[in-house]
Amino acid sequence: MENTKNGISRARFLAGAVAAGVAGAAMLPATGAQATEATGGRRGLRHRGVVYTVGAGETPGTAFSTARMRRDIRVIRDDLHADTVDVTGDGVERLNTTATEAAEAGLRVWLQPTLGDAPERDILDHIAETGRHAERLRRQGAGVDFSVGCEFWLFVPGIVPGETVLDRIENLLNGTVDYARMQRRLDAFIAKAAAVGRSVFRGRLSYAAAQDDKVDWNLFDVVGIDYYSSHPDRADYVRELKRYLRWGKPLAITEFGTCTFVGAPEAGGMGWNIVDHYKTPPEIKGNPVRSERTQADYLVELLDVFESMGLYAAMVFEFVTADSEHRVDDPRYDIDMASYAITKPIKDRPGDPESDWHWERKEAFRAIARRWGCRDRS
């Protein structure tokens, strides 16, 4: 989700459960037979994608633009060489319009509504409305997967104490949570969301869980994991990911990525935390060293791993984070360093919230485009 009541973007609280140590019971390793069944014995990713967030934006200057979205979809298809777009965020009209645009461009659609900090009934209605649209696209012949949401313990009030996302993260980090009660509430809401998804969508259903979440994957057709690990040895990635094949179902990496500074992969889902958001304007803390190469190398390494395992899908997080401005004039305000995006937003008037802006490609974009472009030509 890109926008909440606090104006806190998705990139600022990724994978909080892993950092807070709130995981449920660990998954058991897959057997060889289960792993083969889940991957079909294939090599290479079946679907290669990028996350495209369609939230309202945190400022007037970064508000959702249909014209900008349409241009971005063409770039994702023609220049990045992705075959899938993970359309996520909130706002039924934004989600459905973007999903339709992607489908009409010949891309596969992974549609994932992520309305947060709203009453439970509103979130379920949001899932239903977008799920109905996903079903219409599917019946029209588009390739569509539908995910009922993302890390519900973070986005849905009532599972973890706290009125807002930031309140819930603080309670998790402080350990002021009854984890058994949290798990019961999480299980109950996931089951409700899955039932709503099944009632409106007849294709493959999924959910995007944090790495160590305990989820009953019998409710879904595809296991979805937001993955932000960093290991020195590729074999460690494979060993870790095999845990999610124990269900004998396709595995989709619904998010993976890292920020744009030296040491970011080791920070995992907490890389955004180098920004002091209590200052106006927000300011980079300490003296991190910007490194687009660090981000690019990490993404390519993970793609190697996912392809070697023959996974169902992997979605790079994310195409653009409009509110994370790149500044070359003053590193203190180069918020893009804390962004997971593979493009960097540059404003016509640096530091002006209402300024128009454009994005430019990072090294990560170019590295992925080379990799996926070679695959298209093979």
Short mmCIF file of the C-alpha atoms (twelve columns), coordinates in Angstrom:
data_MODEL
# 
_entry.id   MODEL 
# 
loop_
_atom_site.group_PDB 
_atom_site.id 
_atom_site.type_symbol 
_atom_site.label_atom_id 
_atom_site.label_alt_id 
_atom_site.label_comp_id 
_atom_site.label_asym_id 
_atom_site.label_seq_id 
_atom_site.Cartn_x 
_atom_site.Cartn_y 
_atom_site.Cartn_z 
_atom_site.pdbx_PDB_model_num 
ATOM 1   C CA . MET A 1   0.000   0.000   0.000   1 
ATOM 2   C CA . GLU A 2   1.417   3.363   -1.000  1 
ATOM 3   C CA . ASN A 3   -0.816  5.641   1.037   1 
ATOM 4   C CA . THR A 4   -2.281  5.492   4.549   1 
ATOM 5   C CA . LYS A 5   -3.970  7.967   6.870   1 
ATOM 6   C CA . ASN A 6   -0.512  9.064   7.988   1 
ATOM 7   C CA . GLY A 7   0.805   9.374   4.447   1 
ATOM 8   C CA . ILE A 8   3.293   6.579   5.168   1 
ATOM 9   C CA . SER A 9   4.422   4.819   2.005   1 
ATOM 10  C CA . ARG A 10  4.780   1.068   1.659   1 
ATOM 11  C CA . ALA A 11  8.529   1.308   1.218   1 
ATOM 12  C CA . ARG A 12  8.855   2.698   4.753   1 
ATOM 13  C CA . PHE A 13  7.631   -0.324  6.648   1 
ATOM 14  C CA . LEU A 14  8.524   -3.379  4.584   1 
ATOM 15  C CA . ALA A 15  8.723   -6.719  6.290   1 
ATOM 16  C CA . GLY A 16  8.348   -5.348  9.790   1 
ATOM 17  C CA . ALA A 17  7.455   -8.764  11.151  1 
ATOM 18  C CA . VAL A 18  10.845  -10.172 10.291  1 
ATOM 19  C CA . ALA A 19  12.627  -7.275  11.947  1 
ATOM 20  C CA . ALA A 20  10.375  -7.426  15.005  1 
ATOM 21  C CA . GLY A 21  10.638  -11.185 15.427  1 
ATOM 22  C CA . VAL A 22  6.889   -11.764 15.453  1 
ATOM 23  C CA . ALA A 23  6.926   -14.870 13.299  1 
ATOM 24  C CA . GLY A 24  4.588   -17.751 13.822  1 
ATOM 25  C CA . ALA A 25  5.684   -21.353 13.725  1 
ATOM 26  C CA . ALA A 26  8.452   -21.931 11.219  1 
ATOM 27  C CA . MET A 27  7.676   -23.889 8.083   1 
ATOM 28  C CA . LEU A 28  9.260   -27.291 7.717   1 
ATOM 29  C CA . PRO A 29  11.687  -27.993 4.877   1 
ATOM 30  C CA . ALA A 30  10.192  -29.377 1.700   1 
ATOM 31  C CA . THR A 31  10.829  -32.926 0.627   1 
ATOM 32  C CA . GLY A 32  12.383  -33.453 -2.770  1 
ATOM 33  C CA . ALA A 33  9.099   -34.763 -4.194  1 
ATOM 34  C CA . GLN A 34  7.138   -31.770 -2.910  1 
ATOM 35  C CA . ALA A 35  9.670   -29.313 -4.293  1 
ATOM 36  C CA . THR A 36  9.559   -30.980 -7.707  1 
ATOM 37  C CA . GLU A 37  5.768   -30.926 -7.733  1 
ATOM 38  C CA . ALA A 38  5.632   -27.260 -6.775  1 
ATOM 39  C CA . THR A 39  8.091   -26.150 -9.454  1 
ATOM 40  C CA . GLY A 40  7.140   -28.688 -12.098 1 
ATOM 41  C CA . GLY A 41  10.815  -29.626 -12.374 1 
ATOM 42  C CA . ARG A 42  11.394  -26.483 -14.469 1 
ATOM 43  C CA . ARG A 43  14.349  -24.178 -14.760 1 
ATOM 44  C CA . GLY A 44  13.727  -20.477 -15.063 1 
ATOM 45  C CA . LEU A 45  10.957  -18.227 -13.786 1 
ATOM 46  C CA . ARG A 46  7.535   -18.835 -15.255 1 
ATOM 47  C CA . HIS A 47  6.590   -15.157 -14.745 1 
ATOM 48  C CA . ARG A 48  8.976   -12.238 -14.247 1 
ATOM 49  C CA . GLY A 49  7.421   -9.062  -12.939 1 
ATOM 50  C CA . VAL A 50  7.668   -5.757  -11.152 1 
ATOM 51  C CA . VAL A 51  5.476   -4.205  -8.472  1 
ATOM 52  C CA . TYR A 52  3.569   -1.125  -9.597  1 
ATOM 53  C CA . THR A 53  1.918   0.788   -6.745  1 
ATOM 54  C CA . VAL A 54  -1.148  2.893   -7.515  1 
ATOM 55  C CA . GLY A 55  -1.755  4.747   -4.258  1 
ATOM 56  C CA . ALA A 56  -2.999  8.319   -4.153  1 
ATOM 57  C CA . GLY A 57  0.462   9.744   -3.433  1 
ATOM 58  C CA . GLU A 58  1.666   11.587  -0.365  1 
ATOM 59  C CA . THR A 59  1.689   15.066  -1.936  1 
ATOM 60  C CA . PRO A 60  -0.208  16.815  -4.742  1 
ATOM 61  C CA . GLY A 61  2.858   16.560  -6.936  1 
ATOM 62  C CA . THR A 62  2.997   12.764  -6.632  1 
ATOM 63  C CA . ALA A 63  -0.714  12.045  -7.020  1 
ATOM 64  C CA . PHE A 64  -1.693  9.093   -9.218  1 
ATOM 65  C CA . SER A 65  -1.735  9.975   -12.916 1 
ATOM 66  C CA . THR A 66  -3.443  7.761   -15.487 1 
ATOM 67  C CA . ALA A 67  -1.344  9.212   -18.297 1 
ATOM 68  C CA . ARG A 68  1.890   8.569   -16.380 1 
ATOM 69  C CA . MET A 69  0.729   5.038   -15.540 1 
ATOM 70  C CA . ARG A 70  0.058   4.249   -19.198 1 
ATOM 71  C CA . ARG A 71  3.546   5.386   -20.180 1 
ATOM 72  C CA . ASP A 72  5.060   3.336   -17.351 1 
ATOM 73  C CA . ILE A 73  3.228   0.180   -18.416 1 
ATOM 74  C CA . ARG A 74  4.752   0.452   -21.897 1 
ATOM 75  C CA . VAL A 75  8.216   0.916   -20.416 1 
ATOM 76  C CA . ILE A 76  7.730   -2.133  -18.193 1 
ATOM 77  C CA . ARG A 77  6.802   -4.213  -21.228 1 
ATOM 78  C CA . ASP A 78  9.110   -2.817  -23.908 1 
ATOM 79  C CA . ASP A 79  12.204  -1.657  -22.005 1 
ATOM 80  C CA . LEU A 80  12.290  -3.642  -18.764 1 
ATOM 81  C CA . HIS A 81  11.121  -6.793  -20.612 1 
ATOM 82  C CA . ALA A 82  8.878   -7.910  -17.754 1 
ATOM 83  C CA . ASP A 83  5.943   -10.129 -18.629 1 
ATOM 84  C CA . THR A 84  3.967   -9.448  -15.426 1 
ATOM 85  C CA . VAL A 85  2.867   -6.374  -13.485 1 
ATOM 86  C CA . ASP A 86  1.971   -6.685  -9.802  1 
ATOM 87  C CA . VAL A 87  -0.687  -3.978  -9.550  1 
ATOM 88  C CA . THR A 88  -1.001  -3.081  -5.895  1 
ATOM 89  C CA . GLY A 89  -2.133  -0.265  -3.648  1 
ATOM 90  C CA . ASP A 90  -5.556  1.076   -2.731  1 
ATOM 91  C CA . GLY A 91  -8.410  2.690   -4.613  1 
ATOM 92  C CA . VAL A 92  -10.633 0.395   -6.666  1 
ATOM 93  C CA . GLU A 93  -10.681 2.675   -9.712  1 
ATOM 94  C CA . ARG A 94  -6.883  3.108   -9.747  1 
ATOM 95  C CA . LEU A 95  -6.290  -0.613  -9.327  1 
ATOM 96  C CA . ASN A 96  -8.799  -1.696  -11.947 1 
ATOM 97  C CA . THR A 97  -7.756  0.922   -14.495 1 
ATOM 98  C CA . THR A 98  -4.102  -0.060  -14.164 1 
ATOM 99  C CA . ALA A 99  -4.881  -3.777  -14.334 1 
ATOM 100 C CA . THR A 100 -6.887  -3.239  -17.524 1 
ATOM 101 C CA . GLU A 101 -4.092  -1.184  -19.070 1 
ATOM 102 C CA . ALA A 102 -1.538  -3.882  -18.284 1 
ATOM 103 C CA . ALA A 103 -3.747  -6.628  -19.677 1 
ATOM 104 C CA . GLU A 104 -4.414  -4.676  -22.871 1 
ATOM 105 C CA . ALA A 105 -0.655  -4.224  -23.253 1 
ATOM 106 C CA . GLY A 106 -0.312  -8.015  -23.257 1 
ATOM 107 C CA . LEU A 107 1.189   -8.279  -19.778 1 
ATOM 108 C CA . ARG A 108 0.132   -10.785 -17.177 1 
ATOM 109 C CA . VAL A 109 -1.593  -9.143  -14.227 1 
ATOM 110 C CA . TRP A 110 -1.004  -9.945  -10.556 1 
ATOM 111 C CA . LEU A 111 -3.727  -7.840  -8.940  1 
ATOM 112 C CA . GLN A 112 -3.337  -7.194  -5.221  1 
ATOM 113 C CA . PRO A 113 -5.510  -4.665  -3.356  1 
ATOM 114 C CA . THR A 114 -3.929  -3.363  -0.151  1 
ATOM 115 C CA . LEU A 115 -6.360  -1.003  1.517   1 
ATOM 116 C CA . GLY A 116 -5.148  -0.354  5.067   1 
ATOM 117 C CA . ASP A 117 -6.148  1.453   8.252   1 
ATOM 118 C CA . ALA A 118 -9.829  1.037   7.338   1 
ATOM 119 C CA . PRO A 119 -12.717 -0.918  8.915   1 
ATOM 120 C CA . GLU A 120 -12.637 -4.655  8.236   1 
ATOM 121 C CA . ARG A 121 -15.836 -4.526  6.187   1 
ATOM 122 C CA . ASP A 122 -14.384 -1.822  3.932   1 
ATOM 123 C CA . ILE A 123 -11.230 -3.864  3.337   1 
ATOM 124 C CA . LEU A 124 -13.258 -6.959  2.427   1 
ATOM 125 C CA . ASP A 125 -15.452 -4.897  0.074   1 
ATOM 126 C CA . HIS A 126 -12.289 -3.480  -1.504  1 
ATOM 127 C CA . ILE A 127 -11.054 -7.034  -2.093  1 
ATOM 128 C CA . ALA A 128 -14.387 -8.053  -3.607  1 
ATOM 129 C CA . GLU A 129 -14.585 -5.125  -6.032  1 
ATOM 130 C CA . THR A 130 -11.075 -5.625  -7.373  1 
ATOM 131 C CA . GLY A 131 -11.562 -9.400  -7.459  1 
ATOM 132 C CA . ARG A 132 -14.648 -9.011  -9.646  1 
ATOM 133 C CA . HIS A 133 -12.620 -6.920  -12.063 1 
ATOM 134 C CA . ALA A 134 -9.835  -9.524  -12.085 1 
ATOM 135 C CA . GLU A 135 -12.444 -12.149 -12.976 1 
ATOM 136 C CA . ARG A 136 -13.769 -10.023 -15.834 1 
ATOM 137 C CA . LEU A 137 -10.255 -9.692  -17.224 1 
ATOM 138 C CA . ARG A 138 -9.689  -13.424 -16.850 1 
ATOM 139 C CA . ARG A 139 -12.900 -14.246 -18.733 1 
ATOM 140 C CA . GLN A 140 -11.800 -11.904 -21.500 1 
ATOM 141 C CA . GLY A 141 -8.668  -14.018 -21.935 1 
ATOM 142 C CA . ALA A 142 -6.104  -12.047 -19.917 1 
ATOM 143 C CA . GLY A 143 -3.553  -13.840 -17.764 1 
ATOM 144 C CA . VAL A 144 -4.517  -12.890 -14.211 1 
ATOM 145 C CA . ASP A 145 -3.597  -13.980 -10.694 1 
ATOM 146 C CA . PHE A 146 -5.491  -12.422 -7.802  1 
ATOM 147 C CA . SER A 147 -3.960  -11.818 -4.374  1 
ATOM 148 C CA . VAL A 148 -6.385  -10.911 -1.595  1 
ATOM 149 C CA . GLY A 149 -3.842  -8.694  0.138   1 
ATOM 150 C CA . CYS A 150 -0.509  -8.258  1.818   1 
ATOM 151 C CA . GLU A 151 0.726   -8.834  5.385   1 
ATOM 152 C CA . PHE A 152 -2.673  -8.338  7.017   1 
ATOM 153 C CA . TRP A 153 -1.205  -8.093  10.523  1 
ATOM 154 C CA . LEU A 154 0.330   -4.805  9.356   1 
ATOM 155 C CA . PHE A 155 -2.523  -3.297  7.372   1 
ATOM 156 C CA . VAL A 156 -5.740  -4.509  9.010   1 
ATOM 157 C CA . PRO A 157 -6.725  -2.848  12.308  1 
ATOM 158 C CA . GLY A 158 -7.558  -5.188  15.147  1 
ATOM 159 C CA . ILE A 159 -4.976  -7.913  14.500  1 
ATOM 160 C CA . VAL A 160 -2.087  -6.070  16.161  1 
ATOM 161 C CA . PRO A 161 -2.870  -3.285  18.671  1 
ATOM 162 C CA . GLY A 162 -2.603  0.214   17.223  1 
ATOM 163 C CA . GLU A 163 -4.808  2.598   15.279  1 
ATOM 164 C CA . THR A 164 -2.355  3.087   12.419  1 
ATOM 165 C CA . VAL A 165 0.366   1.150   10.662  1 
ATOM 166 C CA . LEU A 166 3.077   3.047   12.548  1 
ATOM 167 C CA . ASP A 167 1.358   2.353   15.885  1 
ATOM 168 C CA . ARG A 168 1.256   -1.352  15.087  1 
ATOM 169 C CA . ILE A 169 4.911   -1.425  14.052  1 
ATOM 170 C CA . GLU A 170 5.883   0.310   17.291  1 
ATOM 171 C CA . ASN A 171 3.945   -2.250  19.350  1 
ATOM 172 C CA . LEU A 172 5.601   -5.096  17.452  1 
ATOM 173 C CA . LEU A 173 9.072   -3.648  17.943  1 
ATOM 174 C CA . ASN A 174 8.370   -3.068  21.645  1 
ATOM 175 C CA . GLY A 175 7.007   -6.582  22.091  1 
ATOM 176 C CA . THR A 176 3.734   -5.268  23.548  1 
ATOM 177 C CA . VAL A 177 1.689   -7.834  21.639  1 
ATOM 178 C CA . ASP A 178 -0.103  -11.040 22.636  1 
ATOM 179 C CA . TYR A 179 1.257   -13.165 19.786  1 
ATOM 180 C CA . ALA A 180 -1.126  -16.077 20.260  1 
ATOM 181 C CA . ARG A 181 -4.082  -13.713 20.096  1 
ATOM 182 C CA . MET A 182 -2.551  -11.936 17.108  1 
ATOM 183 C CA . GLN A 183 -2.211  -15.258 15.260  1 
ATOM 184 C CA . ARG A 184 -5.834  -16.204 15.942  1 
ATOM 185 C CA . ARG A 185 -7.036  -12.857 14.592  1 
ATOM 186 C CA . LEU A 186 -4.718  -13.086 11.599  1 
ATOM 187 C CA . ASP A 187 -5.938  -16.597 10.796  1 
ATOM 188 C CA . ALA A 188 -9.553  -15.457 11.020  1 
ATOM 189 C CA . PHE A 189 -9.096  -12.490 8.709   1 
ATOM 190 C CA . ILE A 190 -7.034  -14.418 6.154   1 
ATOM 191 C CA . ALA A 191 -9.831  -17.010 6.020   1 
ATOM 192 C CA . LYS A 192 -12.446 -14.274 5.485   1 
ATOM 193 C CA . ALA A 193 -10.376 -12.637 2.755   1 
ATOM 194 C CA . ALA A 194 -9.793  -15.973 1.015   1 
ATOM 195 C CA . ALA A 195 -13.525 -16.715 1.092   1 
ATOM 196 C CA . VAL A 196 -14.300 -13.315 -0.441  1 
ATOM 197 C CA . GLY A 197 -11.649 -13.867 -3.097  1 
ATOM 198 C CA . ARG A 198 -13.049 -17.313 -3.978  1 
ATOM 199 C CA . SER A 199 -16.568 -15.921 -4.216  1 
ATOM 200 C CA . VAL A 200 -15.666 -13.461 -6.985  1 
ATOM 201 C CA . PHE A 201 -12.577 -14.888 -8.744  1 
ATOM 202 C CA . ARG A 202 -12.246 -18.283 -10.428 1 
ATOM 203 C CA . GLY A 203 -8.552  -18.153 -11.314 1 
ATOM 204 C CA . ARG A 204 -5.477  -18.712 -9.165  1 
ATOM 205 C CA . LEU A 205 -5.806  -17.111 -5.737  1 
ATOM 206 C CA . SER A 206 -2.935  -16.015 -3.497  1 
ATOM 207 C CA . TYR A 207 -1.874  -13.839 -0.574  1 
ATOM 208 C CA . ALA A 208 1.400   -12.005 0.104   1 
ATOM 209 C CA . ALA A 209 2.837   -13.029 3.476   1 
ATOM 210 C CA . ALA A 210 5.928   -11.857 5.298   1 
ATOM 211 C CA . GLN A 211 8.679   -14.462 5.295   1 
ATOM 212 C CA . ASP A 212 7.997   -15.974 8.696   1 
ATOM 213 C CA . ASP A 213 4.223   -15.564 8.824   1 
ATOM 214 C CA . LYS A 214 2.230   -18.634 9.696   1 
ATOM 215 C CA . VAL A 215 -0.398  -19.046 6.963   1 
ATOM 216 C CA . ASP A 216 -2.759  -21.893 6.077   1 
ATOM 217 C CA . TRP A 217 -1.781  -22.159 2.418   1 
ATOM 218 C CA . ASN A 218 -4.517  -24.740 1.845   1 
ATOM 219 C CA . LEU A 219 -6.742  -21.678 1.370   1 
ATOM 220 C CA . PHE A 220 -4.794  -20.554 -1.710  1 
ATOM 221 C CA . ASP A 221 -3.530  -21.856 -5.034  1 
ATOM 222 C CA . VAL A 222 -0.192  -20.012 -4.995  1 
ATOM 223 C CA . VAL A 223 2.082   -19.416 -2.000  1 
ATOM 224 C CA . GLY A 224 3.093   -15.740 -1.963  1 
ATOM 225 C CA . ILE A 225 6.094   -14.494 0.018   1 
ATOM 226 C CA . ASP A 226 7.545   -10.996 0.451   1 
ATOM 227 C CA . TYR A 227 11.237  -11.889 0.516   1 
ATOM 228 C CA . TYR A 228 14.001  -9.637  1.888   1 
ATOM 229 C CA . SER A 229 16.769  -11.982 3.021   1 
ATOM 230 C CA . SER A 230 20.468  -11.453 2.491   1 
ATOM 231 C CA . HIS A 231 22.916  -14.387 2.569   1 
ATOM 232 C CA . PRO A 232 26.614  -14.654 1.685   1 
ATOM 233 C CA . ASP A 233 26.049  -17.998 -0.059  1 
ATOM 234 C CA . ARG A 234 23.425  -18.648 -2.732  1 
ATOM 235 C CA . ALA A 235 22.828  -22.094 -1.304  1 
ATOM 236 C CA . ASP A 236 21.427  -20.426 1.816   1 
ATOM 237 C CA . TYR A 237 18.744  -18.713 -0.276  1 
ATOM 238 C CA . VAL A 238 17.738  -22.014 -1.854  1 
ATOM 239 C CA . ARG A 239 17.654  -23.740 1.521   1 
ATOM 240 C CA . GLU A 240 15.467  -20.989 2.975   1 
ATOM 241 C CA . LEU A 241 13.082  -20.819 0.024   1 
ATOM 242 C CA . LYS A 242 12.530  -24.574 -0.050  1 
ATOM 243 C CA . ARG A 243 10.565  -24.201 3.188   1 
ATOM 244 C CA . TYR A 244 7.750   -22.647 1.195   1 
ATOM 245 C CA . LEU A 245 7.544   -25.567 -1.238  1 
ATOM 246 C CA . ARG A 246 6.367   -27.995 1.433   1 
ATOM 247 C CA . TRP A 247 2.763   -27.266 0.452   1 
ATOM 248 C CA . GLY A 248 3.328   -28.674 -3.022  1 
ATOM 249 C CA . LYS A 249 2.042   -25.449 -4.573  1 
ATOM 250 C CA . PRO A 250 3.606   -22.865 -6.901  1 
ATOM 251 C CA . LEU A 251 5.725   -20.280 -5.098  1 
ATOM 252 C CA . ALA A 252 5.573   -16.610 -6.067  1 
ATOM 253 C CA . ILE A 253 8.018   -14.081 -4.641  1 
ATOM 254 C CA . THR A 254 5.505   -11.259 -4.354  1 
ATOM 255 C CA . GLU A 255 8.161   -8.710  -3.393  1 
ATOM 256 C CA . PHE A 256 11.936  -8.721  -3.333  1 
ATOM 257 C CA . GLY A 257 14.411  -5.901  -3.407  1 
ATOM 258 C CA . THR A 258 16.791  -3.671  -1.540  1 
ATOM 259 C CA . CYS A 259 17.536  0.011   -1.081  1 
ATOM 260 C CA . THR A 260 20.178  2.095   -2.816  1 
ATOM 261 C CA . PHE A 261 23.104  2.356   -0.406  1 
ATOM 262 C CA . VAL A 262 26.093  0.307   0.677   1 
ATOM 263 C CA . GLY A 263 24.950  -2.314  3.196   1 
ATOM 264 C CA . ALA A 264 21.271  -2.095  2.216   1 
ATOM 265 C CA . PRO A 265 20.816  -5.843  1.523   1 
ATOM 266 C CA . GLU A 266 21.893  -6.646  5.078   1 
ATOM 267 C CA . ALA A 267 19.218  -4.224  6.341   1 
ATOM 268 C CA . GLY A 268 16.569  -6.268  4.506   1 
ATOM 269 C CA . GLY A 269 13.064  -4.924  4.916   1 
ATOM 270 C CA . MET A 270 14.236  -2.174  7.260   1 
ATOM 271 C CA . GLY A 271 16.443  -0.332  4.779   1 
ATOM 272 C CA . TRP A 272 13.961  2.558   4.736   1 
ATOM 273 C CA . ASN A 273 14.938  3.286   8.330   1 
ATOM 274 C CA . ILE A 274 17.891  5.492   7.338   1 
ATOM 275 C CA . VAL A 275 15.411  8.380   6.987   1 
ATOM 276 C CA . ASP A 276 14.370  10.633  9.862   1 
ATOM 277 C CA . HIS A 277 10.714  11.217  9.031   1 
ATOM 278 C CA . TYR A 278 10.187  13.371  12.117  1 
ATOM 279 C CA . LYS A 279 12.121  16.169  10.448  1 
ATOM 280 C CA . THR A 280 10.562  18.542  7.914   1 
ATOM 281 C CA . PRO A 281 11.572  17.860  5.253   1 
ATOM 282 C CA . PRO A 282 12.614  14.251  5.970   1 
ATOM 283 C CA . GLU A 283 16.365  13.823  6.174   1 
ATOM 284 C CA . ILE A 284 18.842  10.967  5.740   1 
ATOM 285 C CA . LYS A 285 20.327  9.852   9.061   1 
ATOM 286 C CA . GLY A 286 24.069  9.401   9.404   1 
ATOM 287 C CA . ASN A 287 26.265  9.159   6.335   1 
ATOM 288 C CA . PRO A 288 25.174  6.197   4.217   1 
ATOM 289 C CA . VAL A 289 26.923  5.884   0.867   1 
ATOM 290 C CA . ARG A 290 24.637  5.878   -2.169  1 
ATOM 291 C CA . SER A 291 25.215  2.805   -4.331  1 
ATOM 292 C CA . GLU A 292 23.036  1.871   -7.257  1 
ATOM 293 C CA . ARG A 293 25.449  -0.970  -7.959  1 
ATOM 294 C CA . THR A 294 24.696  -2.553  -4.585  1 
ATOM 295 C CA . GLN A 295 20.999  -2.637  -5.438  1 
ATOM 296 C CA . ALA A 296 21.575  -3.959  -8.963  1 
ATOM 297 C CA . ASP A 297 23.918  -6.741  -7.864  1 
ATOM 298 C CA . TYR A 298 21.506  -7.937  -5.179  1 
ATOM 299 C CA . LEU A 299 18.538  -8.077  -7.542  1 
ATOM 300 C CA . VAL A 300 20.444  -9.981  -10.216 1 
ATOM 301 C CA . GLU A 301 21.749  -12.451 -7.648  1 
ATOM 302 C CA . LEU A 302 18.234  -13.131 -6.364  1 
ATOM 303 C CA . LEU A 303 16.915  -13.552 -9.904  1 
ATOM 304 C CA . ASP A 304 19.613  -16.180 -10.461 1 
ATOM 305 C CA . VAL A 305 18.370  -18.037 -7.396  1 
ATOM 306 C CA . PHE A 306 14.685  -17.836 -8.332  1 
ATOM 307 C CA . GLU A 307 15.384  -18.955 -11.889 1 
ATOM 308 C CA . SER A 308 17.523  -21.871 -10.717 1 
ATOM 309 C CA . MET A 309 14.581  -23.054 -8.613  1 
ATOM 310 C CA . GLY A 310 12.023  -22.700 -11.392 1 
ATOM 311 C CA . LEU A 311 9.664   -20.592 -9.271  1 
ATOM 312 C CA . TYR A 312 6.201   -19.568 -10.451 1 
ATOM 313 C CA . ALA A 313 6.842   -15.818 -10.325 1 
ATOM 314 C CA . ALA A 314 9.066   -13.120 -8.865  1 
ATOM 315 C CA . MET A 315 8.128   -9.450  -8.621  1 
ATOM 316 C CA . VAL A 316 10.826  -6.807  -8.123  1 
ATOM 317 C CA . PHE A 317 9.814   -4.228  -5.522  1 
ATOM 318 C CA . GLU A 318 9.201   -1.760  -7.062  1 
ATOM 319 C CA . PHE A 319 9.037   0.242   -10.313 1 
ATOM 320 C CA . VAL A 320 8.875   3.735   -8.832  1 
ATOM 321 C CA . THR A 321 8.406   5.330   -5.401  1 
ATOM 322 C CA . ALA A 322 7.236   8.780   -6.379  1 
ATOM 323 C CA . ASP A 323 7.668   10.350  -2.943  1 
ATOM 324 C CA . SER A 324 11.307  9.266   -2.540  1 
ATOM 325 C CA . GLU A 325 12.975  12.159  -4.336  1 
ATOM 326 C CA . HIS A 326 16.511  11.795  -5.667  1 
ATOM 327 C CA . ARG A 327 18.650  14.840  -4.882  1 
ATOM 328 C CA . VAL A 328 22.126  15.347  -6.283  1 
ATOM 329 C CA . ASP A 329 22.529  18.807  -4.758  1 
ATOM 330 C CA . ASP A 330 22.353  17.677  -1.112  1 
ATOM 331 C CA . PRO A 331 22.802  14.025  -0.004  1 
ATOM 332 C CA . ARG A 332 20.928  14.751  3.237   1 
ATOM 333 C CA . TYR A 333 17.722  14.909  1.203   1 
ATOM 334 C CA . ASP A 334 18.448  12.121  -1.264  1 
ATOM 335 C CA . ILE A 335 15.512  10.081  0.053   1 
ATOM 336 C CA . ASP A 336 15.811  7.762   -2.938  1 
ATOM 337 C CA . MET A 337 18.716  6.113   -1.100  1 
ATOM 338 C CA . ALA A 338 16.065  4.623   1.192   1 
ATOM 339 C CA . SER A 339 13.884  3.550   -1.740  1 
ATOM 340 C CA . TYR A 340 13.550  0.013   -3.094  1 
ATOM 341 C CA . ALA A 341 12.515  1.334   -6.520  1 
ATOM 342 C CA . ILE A 342 14.486  0.630   -9.684  1 
ATOM 343 C CA . THR A 343 13.896  4.178   -10.917 1 
ATOM 344 C CA . LYS A 344 14.680  7.484   -9.222  1 
ATOM 345 C CA . PRO A 345 12.195  10.393  -9.090  1 
ATOM 346 C CA . ILE A 346 13.704  13.771  -9.965  1 
ATOM 347 C CA . LYS A 347 11.736  16.976  -9.447  1 
ATOM 348 C CA . ASP A 348 11.824  20.001  -11.707 1 
ATOM 349 C CA . ARG A 349 12.125  22.093  -8.533  1 
ATOM 350 C CA . PRO A 350 14.096  20.093  -5.965  1 
ATOM 351 C CA . GLY A 351 12.414  19.929  -2.563  1 
ATOM 352 C CA . ASP A 352 9.101   21.399  -3.730  1 
ATOM 353 C CA . PRO A 353 6.189   19.056  -2.813  1 
ATOM 354 C CA . GLU A 354 4.075   20.419  -5.660  1 
ATOM 355 C CA . SER A 355 6.767   20.256  -8.319  1 
ATOM 356 C CA . ASP A 356 6.295   18.131  -11.418 1 
ATOM 357 C CA . TRP A 357 8.746   15.268  -11.679 1 
ATOM 358 C CA . HIS A 358 10.038  12.491  -13.885 1 
ATOM 359 C CA . TRP A 359 11.869  9.282   -13.168 1 
ATOM 360 C CA . GLU A 360 15.216  8.096   -14.487 1 
ATOM 361 C CA . ARG A 361 16.522  4.546   -14.624 1 
ATOM 362 C CA . LYS A 362 18.811  3.235   -11.935 1 
ATOM 363 C CA . GLU A 363 21.525  0.672   -12.552 1 
ATOM 364 C CA . ALA A 364 19.099  -1.947  -11.222 1 
ATOM 365 C CA . PHE A 365 16.621  -1.180  -14.011 1 
ATOM 366 C CA . ARG A 366 19.319  -1.566  -16.644 1 
ATOM 367 C CA . ALA A 367 20.669  -4.789  -15.117 1 
ATOM 368 C CA . ILE A 368 17.235  -6.397  -14.992 1 
ATOM 369 C CA . ALA A 369 16.401  -5.209  -18.503 1 
ATOM 370 C CA . ARG A 370 19.579  -6.824  -19.836 1 
ATOM 371 C CA . ARG A 371 18.787  -10.080 -18.083 1 
ATOM 372 C CA . TRP A 372 15.166  -10.274 -19.175 1 
ATOM 373 C CA . GLY A 373 15.877  -8.899  -22.642 1 
ATOM 374 C CA . CYS A 374 18.373  -11.703 -23.252 1 
ATOM 375 C CA . ARG A 375 15.730  -14.203 -22.187 1 
ATOM 376 C CA . ASP A 376 13.265  -12.741 -24.701 1 
ATOM 377 C CA . ARG A 377 15.823  -13.153 -27.483 1 
ATOM 378 C CA . SER A 378 16.765  -16.723 -26.568 1 
# 
